[in-house]
Amino acid sequence: PLLARVRVSLFEPGGRSVTRSLDLTYRIQPFAIGIKPRFSDGGVKIGQEAAFEIITVDMLGQLQAQSGLNVKLVREEYQYYWYYNEGRWNYKLIIRDSTSVASQTLNIAAGQPAVVTQRGLDWGRYRLDVLDTKTGVASSARFNVGWFESPSDSDTPDQMKVTLDQPRYPAGATAKVFLRAPFAGEVLLNVVGDRLWLSKTVSIPEDGATVDLTIPAEWGPGVYLTATAFRVPVKTGANAGTASSVSPRGPGRAIGVAWLGLDPAPRTLNITLNAPAEWKPRQTVELPVTVTGLDPGQPTYLTVAAVDEGILQLTDFATPDPVDYFLGKRRLGMQLLDLYSKLIETGGRPGALKVGGDAESRQLDPSAIRTVKTLALFSGPVALDASGQARIPLELPDFNGQIRLMAVAWDRNRLGRAEVAPLVRDPLVARVYLPRFLAPDDQSQINVTVQNLSAPPGNYSIHLSADGAVAVDGPAAFTFTVADSAVQNSESRTFTLRGLKPGAGQVGLHLEGPNGFSLVRQSDIGVRPAQNLVTERIAKRLNPGETLQLGSELLEGYLLGTGRMQLSVASRPNLNVPGLLAQLDRYPYGCLEQTTSRALPLIYFNEVAGVWAGQNAAEGGLRERVQQAIQRVLTLQDAGGGFSLWGPDSPAEDWLSAYAMDFIVRARQAQYLVPDNAWRRGLAYLQERLRTDNFADAELGWRAYYLYVLAREQKAAIGDLRYLHDNYLQKLPGALAQAQLGAALARYGELERAKEALTAALNRTDRTAVRDYGSPLRDRAAVLTLLAESRLLPERVPPLAEEVAADFNQRRYTSTQEQAWLLLAAHALLQQTGALRLTVGGQATTADPFYLKPETDQLTRGMTVVNQGEQPAWTVLDRSGVPTVAQPPAREGFTITRRYYTRTGKEVDPGQIHQNDLLVAVITGEAQGNEGQQALVVDLLPAGLEIENARVGHGASALDIAWLPKLTGTLHTEIRDDRFVAALDIDQGSKRAFTLAYLVRAVTPGVYRQPAVYVEDMYKPWQFGRGAMGTVKIE
């Protein structure tokens, strides 16, 4: 049969859907044959009759008559063929038909099964086949005679069976354990929990044996039975005088495991939630709770969570079950170790167990404003009184819908759970359905729906208002009439909501009715620009007595509210710290490298960051951001201590692991909270990797970085540092690795070697292509950082600082890696003394460096900066914003386009889309040139479309679309309210073209600006591609 998947979507008035799917068996044959054994456990005893009931059913599952069926009983042989391959023994399982035991022709009457029986079967494995020769419809059933276990393809010669006579047992009961190995021998039976409870040896024949075990209460929720069978080698020989030999397979063993669970009922509490069927919102209610089954005098506690049922259904969230968690089956907590692998088989090969069977940023920040309000309440632990009761207060917000109340109770020995799902709603429910966001100049047709459930009769006036970044075209009012409280009726109206400017908007729904009824429902909506930011940097020297004029013309050409200007002035080469921090802060994506790069400079730049961070400038707030980054970085650490780019399930990367540990070590030294276990595991990973003897050129870069990070903790081996320096200094992939080696040597007092390594880094002009997320600018900034940090060759610092500043100021775009190391270099340069005297707006200042972030009104009035010192000052002016004019398509290293199609493959005009349409967005692009690329694709959505997320709510997936070409594999994919994001590697010399696809649904009618699809190399951001902007119209 085939599998038919039926997906049904129910649409709310605002256009969003609730989707459910159902998998059905789709039969392509005219009927099916069913076989039901009249015995259990898949086998019969020797001498017992093997009986089967046979039926035939039509495609609807109804019994039908069938004649002329051919029935055949066959004996099977399971043969294991051992072979030696690639240095180890392995096996192949082959099932062959041995003999045909019996055959007959069977006629089945309508409405009742036919019976097939067979007596006198010997021990072994059998198969019953039933075939209709006219149509080819067939069915079969395997069974065995004289065995306790069903044969299957998962049987392997090194697995033994451990079978229990019951699924769970009360304390004090006796369990009957059947043991069977592929051979006769000795079995070591262990009872394992959080410790080894029992160990005994049992001799078993080849057909198995039964062992009785008495179960004490101290075994807790259950234990594992682990059985290891040992096979003694069999000697062969004609007589005593003949030379004996040993089986070529040598000694053997087989292992089996089974869970023996105790009945949790005696340790379970019973909870009753006395919730009404319905509550009204916007009030505090009390939930009476009663718990029974308590031990008198024992303190008992309870927690209650109340969550929007709609959210829980998105992911089919199951209510937590502490009984199953604490008293159910647990993971095996002990390892099984033996010396089998140390034994030498015939031919000098070690034994092996065979187990088989189971098979800058130009990116816009996403809006933090959510138009849909959710409900999630938690009581915290509440102590029950002596009678097992409590009253839980719940503060219900302005919410209409169903909630799930989930309670968990516990005392010293018992625990329990309960759930109920009451409604929370007004007698008169009114709701405005908004899009997730808007863009300036968008016109959205929003739906306002009013529904009477049990409201008093009369006329209700409804009025819609808007404030902030949005406006409603008026008049936006109507009257809703309730004729009878007992008769439910509803009415919907549509109004136009316009986006005015980037920022936060508020939409108010005002209701007034009989008996002084009045209600205001407030909703928030964000207005996000339809195109990305552009940044311009102007660097110049401000000579003594020279004046720099700052006016409103600096913000011309930018969308209202998006223009920003930042000025930095210093007596030394200026690396524009505020601008770099701002660019890092705007980068909205969170792989390991980007998370680390955003947080690493903040360890040293809390004071500077306060100048540009505005409302987030509090010292505690910035420390909290670094602390959160530490937590995020450590979630990407795998069990072995290494780090990967997007998640712990992907392979650890050597250079990236060093970068992450560099951040962790620096943060720990700056008194941030770093879990000791994660820190130790990371350092141990670095040390373990350094023990490998692979010194290929591609491996040298991360070796130097590992030694540098370990040297910061005084855990590097001085011999490793000397060996790498003396043998591989000139072979290191770039200036960064050479400077890291030099800085590490300097920390151990190896000053001559350190100077040699740092000099090599200063003189290095090329870099080998390795995956270190770098560029020449990054490398030079890092050399400047490490040179200043080591305090060696101080005469080389000023010219290098000028060189780095000049290279930086000539670049329009920089990567997060470059930005992080430039900031570290700027921090190192703060050690260099200088003198700066300025007059800013008539006020004198000697701050060096000096940072200025003027507000719009200050620029409108005009500001001046005058150099009052005797030496030139270095100034960098950064201005950024969203341009008022649409940016044209661009091909700067990439080409990229996006088109919409129906699910059948027909291209769709974005100006002719209908509400509820499900579209396929196909992104095609190509990387130009031949170098490796770490590409990031970002497709900002127009406001009326929402991505169909297959991960939640039974949504459809692009993988269901048969006509799509083969899609490019991605390292990481994000589905957000306002964008689709994908990260992918394009290897050097490999296929340069890529194709991505996702599903979008037309939700809210209106006319919206279509942002351009965009791609960039994350670590060479001057290589990018941009599609065309457009207009989307949804009717």
GUFIMAR-979835 format. One record per residue (C-alpha): x, y, z. Coordinates in steps of 0.5 Angstrom, whole numbers, padded with zeros to 4 digits, always signed. Example, Ala and Ser with C-alpha at 12.3 -4.5 7.8 and 13.67 -1.06 7.14 Angstrom:
+0025-0009+0016/+0027-0002+0014/
END
This chain:
+0000+0000+0000/+0002+0007-0001/+0001+0013+0004/-0004+0018+0003/-0003+0025+0007/-0009+0029+0008/-0007+0036+0010/-0013+0041+0012/-0013+0048+0014/-0018+0052+0018/-0017+0060+0017/-0019+0065+0022/-0022+0072+0020/-0015+0075+0019/-0012+0070+0014/-0008+0065+0019/-0009+0058+0019/-0009+0052+0024/-0007+0046+0020/-0008+0039+0022/-0006+0033+0018/-0008+0025+0017/-0004+0020+0014/-0008+0014+0011/-0006+0008+0008/-0008+0008+0000/-0009+0001-0002/-0007+0000-0010/-0009-0007-0010/-0017-0009-0010/-0017-0013-0004/-0012-0015+0002/-0011-0021+0006/-0010-0021+0013/-0007-0027+0017/-0008-0028+0025/-0004-0033+0029/-0008-0036+0034/-0002-0037+0039/+0002-0031+0042/+0009-0029+0043/+0010-0031+0035/+0011-0038+0037/+0008-0045+0039/+0011-0050+0043/+0013-0057+0040/+0007-0061+0039/+0002-0056+0039/-0002-0054+0033/-0001-0048+0029/-0007-0045+0027/-0009-0038+0023/-0015-0035+0021/-0015-0032+0014/-0019-0026+0012/-0020-0022+0006/-0022-0015+0006/-0024-0010+0000/-0021-0003+0000/-0026+0000+0005/-0024-0005+0010/-0030-0009+0009/-0030-0017+0009/-0031-0020+0003/-0031-0027+0000/-0025-0030-0004/-0024-0036-0007/-0018-0040-0010/-0013-0037-0005/-0006-0041-0005/-0004-0043+0002/+0003-0045+0003/+0007-0047+0009/+0015-0046+0009/+0021-0048+0013/+0026-0043+0013/+0033-0043+0015/+0037-0037+0018/+0044-0037+0016/+0050-0033+0018/+0056-0032+0014/+0062-0030+0017/+0067-0026+0013/+0074-0022+0014/+0074-0015+0011/+0078-0009+0013/+0081-0012+0019/+0075-0014+0022/+0070-0020+0022/+0063-0019+0020/+0057-0023+0018/+0051-0023+0013/+0045-0026+0015/+0041-0030+0009/+0034-0033+0010/+0033-0039+0005/+0027-0043+0004/+0029-0050+0007/+0023-0055+0005/+0015-0054+0003/+0012-0057+0009/+0004-0056+0006/+0000-0053+0001/-0007-0052+0000/-0013-0048-0004/-0017-0044+0000/-0024-0041-0001/-0026-0036+0004/-0034-0035+0005/-0037-0028+0006/-0037-0025+0013/-0033-0030+0017/-0025-0032+0017/-0022-0039+0014/-0018-0043+0019/-0011-0046+0017/-0008-0051+0022/-0002-0055+0022/+0000-0061+0027/+0007-0064+0028/+0012-0059+0026/+0019-0060+0029/+0023-0054+0032/+0025-0049+0028/+0023-0042+0024/+0017-0042+0019/+0013-0038+0014/+0006-0038+0012/+0004-0035+0005/-0003-0034+0002/-0003-0032-0005/-0008-0030-0010/-0005-0032-0017/-0010-0028-0021/-0008-0021-0018/-0002-0022-0015/-0005-0020-0008/-0001-0024-0002/+0001-0024+0005/+0005-0028+0010/+0007-0029+0017/+0013-0032+0020/+0013-0036+0027/+0017-0041+0030/+0016-0047+0034/+0020-0049+0040/+0022-0042+0041/+0020-0036+0046/+0022-0031+0041/+0020-0028+0034/+0026-0029+0029/+0027-0022+0025/+0032-0019+0021/+0035-0016+0027/+0038-0022+0030/+0045-0022+0030/+0050-0028+0033/+0053-0023+0038/+0046-0021+0041/+0042-0025+0046/+0035-0024+0048/+0033-0022+0055/+0025-0023+0056/+0021-0022+0062/+0014-0025+0064/+0011-0018+0066/+0011-0011+0063/+0012-0008+0071/+0012-0011+0078/+0010-0009+0085/+0016-0009+0090/+0017-0016+0093/+0014-0020+0087/+0018-0025+0083/+0020-0024+0076/+0021-0029+0071/+0027-0028+0066/+0028-0032+0060/+0035-0032+0057/+0037-0034+0051/+0044-0034+0047/+0046-0036+0040/+0050-0041+0043/+0050-0045+0050/+0055-0043+0055/+0055-0039+0062/+0051-0032+0063/+0053-0027+0067/+0047-0023+0070/+0048-0016+0073/+0042-0012+0076/+0044-0005+0075/+0041+0002+0077/+0045+0008+0080/+0049+0002+0082/+0050-0005+0081/+0045-0009+0086/+0046-0016+0084/+0051-0020+0080/+0050-0028+0079/+0052-0033+0074/+0048-0038+0070/+0049-0044+0066/+0044-0044+0060/+0043-0049+0054/+0043-0047+0047/+0035-0046+0047/+0035-0042+0053/+0033-0042+0061/+0029-0038+0066/+0032-0035+0072/+0027-0032+0078/+0029-0026+0081/+0026-0023+0087/+0025-0015+0087/+0026-0011+0093/+0023-0004+0094/+0030-0001+0094/+0031-0002+0087/+0027+0005+0086/+0023+0006+0079/+0027+0000+0076/+0033-0003+0074/+0037-0006+0068/+0038-0013+0067/+0045-0014+0063/+0046-0021+0061/+0053-0023+0058/+0054-0030+0055/+0061-0033+0054/+0062-0038+0049/+0068-0043+0050/+0072-0045+0044/+0071-0052+0041/+0077-0056+0040/+0076-0061+0035/+0080-0068+0033/+0080-0075+0031/+0082-0078+0037/+0087-0076+0043/+0093-0077+0039/+0091-0073+0033/+0093-0065+0034/+0087-0061+0036/+0085-0055+0033/+0080-0049+0035/+0074-0046+0032/+0077-0041+0027/+0072-0036+0031/+0075-0037+0037/+0072-0035+0044/+0065-0031+0043/+0061-0027+0048/+0054-0024+0047/+0050-0019+0050/+0043-0017+0052/+0039-0012+0056/+0032-0011+0058/+0029-0006+0063/+0025-0009+0069/+0020-0003+0072/+0017-0003+0078/+0009-0001+0078/+0009+0007+0080/+0002+0007+0083/+0004+0006+0090/+0008+0013+0089/+0003+0017+0085/-0001+0023+0088/-0008+0024+0085/-0009+0032+0084/-0016+0035+0082/-0016+0042+0079/-0023+0045+0081/-0023+0050+0075/-0030+0052+0072/-0031+0051+0065/-0030+0059+0063/-0027+0065+0066/-0027+0072+0064/-0021+0076+0062/-0017+0082+0066/-0018+0079+0073/-0015+0075+0078/-0018+0068+0079/-0017+0063+0084/-0016+0056+0082/-0018+0051+0088/-0013+0045+0088/-0014+0038+0092/-0009+0033+0092/-0010+0026+0095/-0006+0020+0097/-0001+0024+0102/+0003+0021+0107/+0000+0025+0114/+0005+0030+0116/+0009+0030+0110/+0010+0037+0107/+0007+0037+0100/+0008+0042+0094/+0005+0044+0088/+0006+0048+0082/+0001+0050+0076/+0002+0053+0069/-0003+0056+0065/-0001+0057+0058/-0005+0059+0051/-0007+0052+0048/-0006+0055+0041/+0001+0055+0043/+0002+0048+0045/-0002+0046+0039/+0003+0049+0035/+0008+0044+0037/+0003+0038+0039/+0006+0040+0046/+0005+0034+0051/+0003+0036+0059/+0010+0034+0063/+0009+0028+0066/+0013+0027+0072/+0011+0020+0074/+0014+0018+0067/+0020+0022+0068/+0022+0020+0075/+0019+0013+0076/+0019+0011+0069/+0024+0008+0064/+0031+0011+0065/+0037+0011+0061/+0043+0006+0063/+0047+0009+0067/+0053+0004+0068/+0058+0002+0062/+0059-0005+0060/+0067-0006+0060/+0070-0013+0059/+0077-0016+0056/+0074-0019+0049/+0077-0014+0045/+0084-0016+0048/+0083-0023+0046/+0087-0025+0040/+0083-0029+0035/+0085-0035+0030/+0090-0031+0025/+0092-0026+0030/+0086-0021+0030/+0083-0018+0036/+0076-0020+0038/+0070-0015+0036/+0063-0015+0038/+0058-0015+0032/+0052-0011+0033/+0047-0011+0028/+0039-0010+0027/+0036-0003+0029/+0037+0001+0024/+0058+0092+0018/+0052+0090+0018/+0047+0092+0012/+0042+0087+0015/+0036+0090+0019/+0034+0088+0026/+0028+0084+0026/+0022+0088+0030/+0022+0086+0037/+0015+0088+0037/+0009+0082+0037/+0002+0083+0034/+0000+0077+0037/+0000+0077+0045/+0000+0070+0048/-0001+0067+0055/+0004+0064+0060/+0003+0064+0067/+0007+0060+0073/+0005+0060+0080/+0012+0057+0083/+0012+0052+0088/+0006+0053+0093/+0006+0049+0100/-0001+0045+0101/-0005+0045+0107/-0005+0039+0112/-0012+0037+0108/-0008+0037+0101/-0011+0043+0099/-0009+0050+0096/-0012+0056+0092/-0007+0058+0087/-0008+0066+0084/-0008+0067+0077/-0008+0074+0074/-0011+0073+0067/-0009+0078+0062/-0013+0081+0056/-0014+0074+0053/-0020+0070+0049/-0019+0063+0048/-0017+0056+0051/-0012+0055+0056/-0009+0049+0059/-0008+0048+0066/-0002+0044+0068/-0001+0042+0075/+0005+0038+0078/+0005+0036+0086/+0010+0032+0090/+0012+0030+0097/+0018+0026+0099/+0016+0020+0096/+0010+0021+0091/+0009+0025+0086/+0003+0027+0081/+0000+0031+0075/-0006+0033+0072/-0009+0038+0067/-0016+0041+0065/-0017+0046+0059/-0022+0052+0061/-0024+0057+0057/-0022+0065+0058/-0027+0070+0054/-0031+0076+0054/-0039+0075+0053/-0037+0080+0047/-0031+0078+0044/-0028+0083+0039/-0021+0083+0036/-0017+0086+0031/-0013+0082+0026/-0006+0085+0024/+0000+0083+0020/+0006+0081+0023/+0009+0088+0021/+0009+0093+0016/+0014+0097+0012/+0013+0105+0011/+0008+0106+0005/+0005+0099+0006/-0003+0099+0006/-0006+0093+0010/-0013+0091+0010/-0014+0089+0017/-0020+0085+0019/-0024+0087+0026/-0029+0082+0028/-0034+0082+0034/-0038+0076+0036/-0043+0075+0041/-0043+0070+0046/-0047+0072+0052/-0047+0079+0052/-0053+0084+0054/-0058+0086+0048/-0057+0093+0045/-0052+0097+0041/-0045+0096+0041/-0041+0102+0038/-0034+0100+0036/-0028+0105+0034/-0021+0103+0031/-0015+0108+0033/-0008+0108+0031/-0002+0112+0034/+0006+0112+0033/+0008+0109+0027/+0002+0107+0024/-0005+0111+0022/-0012+0108+0020/-0016+0111+0014/-0022+0114+0017/-0028+0113+0019/-0026+0107+0022/-0033+0106+0026/-0039+0101+0026/-0045+0099+0031/-0046+0092+0033/-0053+0090+0035/-0054+0084+0040/-0061+0082+0039/-0061+0076+0044/-0056+0074+0049/-0057+0067+0048/-0057+0067+0040/-0049+0068+0038/-0048+0073+0032/-0042+0076+0029/-0040+0081+0024/-0033+0083+0021/-0031+0089+0018/-0025+0091+0014/-0021+0098+0015/-0014+0100+0012/-0008+0101+0016/-0002+0105+0013/+0005+0104+0015/+0008+0111+0016/+0015+0111+0019/+0020+0106+0022/+0018+0105+0029/+0013+0102+0034/+0006+0103+0032/-0001+0102+0037/-0008+0100+0034/-0013+0101+0039/-0020+0098+0039/-0025+0101+0043/-0032+0098+0045/-0038+0102+0048/-0045+0099+0050/-0051+0098+0054/-0050+0099+0062/-0044+0103+0062/-0040+0097+0058/-0033+0100+0056/-0027+0096+0054/-0021+0098+0050/-0016+0093+0047/-0009+0095+0045/-0005+0092+0040/+0002+0093+0038/+0005+0093+0031/+0012+0095+0029/+0014+0098+0022/+0020+0096+0019/+0024+0099+0013/+0023+0095+0006/+0031+0095+0005/+0037+0095+0009/+0041+0100+0012/+0047+0103+0008/+0053+0106+0011/+0058+0111+0010/+0065+0113+0013/+0069+0119+0012/+0076+0119+0015/+0080+0125+0016/+0086+0129+0020/+0083+0135+0023/+0089+0140+0024/+0091+0145+0029/+0086+0150+0030/+0081+0147+0024/+0074+0146+0025/+0069+0141+0023/+0062+0143+0022/+0056+0138+0023/+0049+0139+0021/+0043+0136+0019/+0045+0135+0011/+0049+0129+0014/+0042+0125+0015/+0039+0127+0008/+0037+0122+0004/+0035+0117+0009/+0028+0115+0011/+0026+0119+0017/+0028+0116+0024/+0033+0111+0021/+0039+0116+0020/+0045+0116+0025/+0051+0120+0026/+0057+0118+0030/+0064+0122+0031/+0070+0119+0034/+0076+0124+0035/+0083+0121+0037/+0090+0123+0038/+0092+0117+0035/+0090+0113+0029/+0083+0112+0029/+0079+0106+0029/+0072+0108+0030/+0070+0104+0036/+0063+0107+0036/+0062+0105+0029/+0065+0098+0030/+0061+0097+0036/+0054+0099+0033/+0055+0095+0027/+0057+0089+0031/+0051+0090+0035/+0046+0091+0029/+0048+0084+0026/+0042+0080+0027/+0044+0073+0026/+0047+0068+0031/+0052+0063+0029/+0058+0062+0034/+0063+0066+0030/+0058+0072+0030/+0056+0071+0037/+0063+0071+0040/+0065+0077+0035/+0059+0081+0038/+0061+0080+0045/+0068+0079+0045/+0070+0087+0045/+0065+0088+0050/+0069+0085+0055/+0074+0091+0055/+0069+0097+0052/+0063+0098+0057/+0065+0105+0058/+0066+0106+0050/+0059+0102+0049/+0055+0106+0054/+0056+0112+0049/+0053+0109+0043/+0048+0104+0046/+0043+0109+0049/+0038+0106+0053/+0042+0100+0054/+0048+0103+0056/+0048+0101+0064/+0054+0098+0066/+0050+0092+0069/+0046+0091+0062/+0053+0091+0058/+0055+0086+0063/+0049+0082+0062/+0050+0082+0055/+0057+0079+0055/+0054+0074+0060/+0048+0072+0056/+0053+0071+0050/+0057+0066+0054/+0051+0062+0055/+0050+0062+0048/+0057+0060+0046/+0057+0054+0051/+0051+0051+0048/+0055+0050+0042/+0060+0046+0045/+0060+0039+0044/+0061+0033+0050/+0068+0033+0048/+0069+0040+0049/+0070+0043+0042/+0065+0048+0038/+0061+0048+0032/+0059+0054+0028/+0051+0053+0028/+0050+0047+0033/+0053+0042+0038/+0050+0037+0033/+0055+0039+0027/+0062+0037+0027/+0067+0041+0031/+0071+0046+0028/+0079+0047+0030/+0080+0054+0029/+0073+0056+0031/+0074+0052+0038/+0080+0056+0039/+0076+0063+0038/+0071+0061+0042/+0075+0059+0048/+0079+0065+0047/+0073+0069+0049/+0071+0064+0054/+0078+0065+0057/+0078+0073+0057/+0071+0073+0060/+0073+0069+0066/+0080+0073+0067/+0075+0079+0067/+0071+0076+0072/+0065+0074+0068/+0061+0067+0071/+0064+0062+0067/+0062+0054+0069/+0068+0051+0071/+0066+0044+0068/+0065+0048+0061/+0072+0052+0062/+0076+0045+0064/+0073+0041+0058/+0075+0046+0053/+0082+0047+0055/+0082+0039+0055/+0080+0039+0048/+0085+0044+0046/+0090+0040+0049/+0088+0033+0047/+0088+0036+0039/+0095+0038+0040/+0097+0031+0042/+0096+0029+0035/+0102+0028+0030/+0098+0032+0024/+0103+0038+0022/+0100+0039+0015/+0100+0046+0013/+0093+0046+0013/+0093+0044+0021/+0098+0049+0023/+0094+0055+0024/+0089+0052+0029/+0095+0049+0033/+0098+0056+0034/+0092+0059+0036/+0091+0053+0041/+0097+0054+0044/+0096+0062+0045/+0089+0061+0048/+0093+0055+0053/+0098+0060+0054/+0093+0065+0057/+0092+0060+0062/+0099+0058+0063/+0097+0051+0061/+0101+0051+0054/+0107+0046+0054/+0113+0050+0053/+0116+0044+0048/+0110+0045+0044/+0111+0052+0043/+0119+0052+0041/+0117+0046+0037/+0112+0050+0033/+0117+0056+0032/+0123+0052+0030/+0120+0048+0025/+0114+0051+0022/+0114+0059+0023/+0115+0060+0016/+0110+0055+0014/+0104+0058+0018/+0098+0060+0014/+0098+0067+0016/+0101+0073+0020/+0095+0072+0025/+0098+0065+0027/+0105+0068+0027/+0103+0073+0032/+0099+0068+0036/+0105+0064+0037/+0110+0070+0038/+0105+0073+0044/+0104+0066+0047/+0112+0065+0047/+0112+0072+0050/+0108+0070+0056/+0113+0064+0057/+0119+0069+0057/+0122+0066+0051/+0123+0073+0048/+0128+0072+0043/+0123+0067+0039/+0117+0071+0041/+0121+0077+0037/+0122+0073+0031/+0115+0070+0031/+0112+0077+0031/+0117+0080+0026/+0115+0075+0021/+0108+0077+0022/+0110+0084+0021/+0113+0082+0015/+0108+0077+0012/+0104+0080+0006/+0100+0074+0004/+0096+0069+0007/+0094+0061+0006/+0087+0060+0004/+0085+0056+0010/+0078+0056+0014/+0079+0061+0019/+0074+0067+0018/+0079+0072+0016/+0082+0077+0011/+0088+0081+0011/+0085+0087+0015/+0083+0082+0020/+0090+0079+0020/+0093+0086+0021/+0089+0088+0026/+0090+0082+0030/+0098+0083+0029/+0097+0090+0032/+0093+0087+0038/+0098+0082+0040/+0104+0086+0039/+0101+0091+0043/+0099+0086+0048/+0106+0083+0048/+0109+0090+0049/+0115+0087+0045/+0118+0091+0039/+0114+0098+0041/+0117+0102+0035/+0113+0098+0030/+0106+0099+0034/+0105+0107+0031/+0106+0105+0024/+0102+0099+0024/+0097+0103+0027/+0097+0108+0022/+0097+0102+0016/+0091+0099+0020/+0087+0105+0020/+0088+0107+0013/+0086+0100+0010/+0080+0100+0015/+0078+0107+0013/+0078+0105+0005/+0073+0099+0006/+0066+0100+0006/+0064+0094+0009/+0067+0090+0014/+0066+0083+0017/+0064+0081+0024/+0071+0078+0025/+0074+0084+0022/+0070+0088+0027/+0072+0084+0033/+0079+0084+0032/+0079+0092+0030/+0076+0093+0037/+0081+0089+0040/+0087+0093+0037/+0083+0099+0039/+0083+0097+0046/+0091+0095+0046/+0092+0102+0043/+0089+0106+0049/+0095+0104+0052/+0099+0109+0048/+0099+0116+0051/+0097+0122+0047/+0094+0129+0048/+0087+0131+0045/+0084+0138+0046/+0078+0140+0043/+0072+0145+0043/+0065+0141+0042/+0059+0146+0041/+0063+0151+0045/+0065+0146+0051/+0072+0144+0052/+0074+0137+0053/+0081+0133+0053/+0077+0126+0053/+0082+0122+0048/+0079+0119+0045/+0073+0123+0044/+0066+0120+0042/+0060+0124+0040/+0053+0121+0038/+0049+0128+0036/+0041+0127+0036/+0037+0130+0030/+0035+0136+0033/+0043+0138+0035/+0044+0137+0028/+0039+0141+0026/+0041+0147+0030/+0049+0145+0028/+0055+0143+0032/+0062+0145+0031/+0068+0141+0033/+0075+0145+0034/+0082+0142+0035/+0085+0146+0040/+0091+0142+0041/+0098+0143+0038/+0098+0136+0034/+0093+0134+0028/+0087+0129+0031/+0084+0123+0027/+0077+0124+0026/+0072+0118+0023/+0065+0120+0022/+0060+0115+0021/+0053+0116+0018/+0048+0111+0016/+0041+0110+0015/+0035+0107+0010/+0035+0110+0004/+0029+0114+0001/+0030+0111-0006/+0030+0104-0007/+0037+0101-0008/+0038+0098-0015/+0040+0090-0016/+0047+0089-0015/+0052+0084-0017/+0058+0084-0013/+0061+0077-0013/+0054+0074-0013/+0048+0074-0017/+0041+0072-0014/+0033+0072-0016/+0027+0070-0012/+0020+0068-0016/+0014+0066-0013/+0010+0059-0016/+0004+0056-0014/+0004+0049-0011/+0004+0046-0018/+0010+0050-0021/+0006+0056-0025/+0010+0062-0024/+0006+0068-0020/+0005+0075-0021/+0007+0078-0014/+0001+0084-0016/-0004+0078-0017/-0004+0074-0010/-0011+0072-0007/-0011+0071+0001/-0010+0064+0003/-0006+0062-0003/+0000+0058-0001/+0006+0060-0005/+0013+0057-0007/+0018+0062-0006/+0024+0060-0010/+0031+0063-0009/+0036+0062-0015/+0043+0065-0014/+0051+0064-0016/+0057+0065-0013/+0062+0068-0019/+0069+0067-0019/+0072+0060-0016/+0074+0062-0009/+0071+0058-0003/+0065+0062+0000/+0061+0062+0007/+0055+0065+0004/+0049+0068+0008/+0042+0069+0004/+0037+0073+0007/+0030+0074+0004/+0026+0080+0008/+0018+0078+0007/+0013+0083+0005/+0008+0085+0010/+0002+0081+0008/+0006+0074+0007/+0008+0069+0013/+0012+0063+0012/+0009+0056+0013/+0013+0053+0018/+0013+0045+0017/+0016+0045+0024/+0010+0047+0028/+0003+0046+0027/+0003+0040+0021/+0005+0046+0016/+0007+0044+0009/+0014+0043+0007/+0018+0045+0001/+0020+0038+0001/+0013+0036-0001/+0014+0040-0008/+0016+0034-0013/+0017+0039-0019/+0023+0043-0015/+0030+0042-0017/+0035+0039-0013/+0035+0044-0007/+0042+0046-0004/+0044+0043+0003/+0044+0049+0008/+0049+0049+0014/+0043+0053+0018/+0036+0055+0016/+0032+0060+0020/+0025+0062+0019/+0023+0068+0023/+0016+0073+0023/+0019+0077+0017/+0025+0074+0014/+0028+0067+0011/+0035+0066+0013/+0040+0061+0010/+0047+0059+0011/+0051+0055+0006/+0058+0053+0004/+0060+0054-0003/+0067+0050-0003/+0073+0052-0008/+0072+0049-0015/+0065+0046-0013/+0059+0048-0016/+0057+0055-0016/+0050+0056-0017/+0045+0055-0011/+0037+0054-0010/+0033+0055-0004/+0026+0054-0003/+0021+0055+0002/+0013+0056+0003/+0009+0063+0004/+0002+0064+0005/-0002+0070+0003/-0005+0072+0010/-0007+0080+0010/-0010+0083+0004/-0007+0090+0002/-0001+0093-0002/+0006+0092+0001/+0013+0094-0001/+0017+0087-0003/+0024+0088-0001/+0030+0085-0005/+0033+0078-0004/+0040+0079-0001/+0046+0074-0001/+0053+0076+0002/+0060+0072+0004/+0059+0073+0011/+0067+0074+0012/+0068+0078+0005/+0062+0082+0006/+0064+0086+0000/+0062+0080-0004/+0055+0081-0005/+0049+0080-0009/+0042+0084-0009/+0035+0083-0013/+0030+0088-0015/+0025+0091-0010/+0018+0090-0012/+0010+0091-0010/+0006+0085-0007/-0002+0086-0008/-0006+0081-0004/-0013+0081-0005/
END
